[in-house]
Amino acid sequence: MTALIANGTILIVILATDIGRRRVTVTRIVRSVVVVAVVVAIFVDSVPTRGDNDLSLQLVGVGTGAICGLAAGALLPAHSYPASGRLYTVGGIGYALVWIVVSGGRVVFVYGAEHWFTADLTKFSIDYGISGQDTYANAFVFMSLAMLLTRTTVLLGKMRKRRPPTRRAPFPATSDARAG
């Protein structure tokens, strides 16, 4: 249930802030980082390491989230408008579908683990040294967070790439009073 609440929270934040034409601002970037910090503080009590592969499974969650975040970021085109110099992203149906499908997949897995393939998952956990449901919950929470942070990193990259070059004043000419 913990992973589902974290998953739903992140999905709502993403869809609310990225769908449609949205300005890229520092506040928008910071909001994502704050969401990650809050979700970790609320939903991650510990990082299970009792099982031989607990840490590995959680790292797989991070890696999968990063890959999904790159895919989502690729579907979030950025445009700068010369008149204002502002950067905007346009989150469309493809972008929304990536988030919905990935989030829905996590929900289906959790439901399946409780109703469809409980015995198989228990056997898998024993065979591969995974200590329990907290490890799976963390893997899904870390996947969500990595996806969000990777999307945020992609936005930062687009922001830096599209930012108009700043004009620097040339160094003032120096005169050497001793030279005659």
Disulfide bonds with the S-S distance in Angstrom:
none
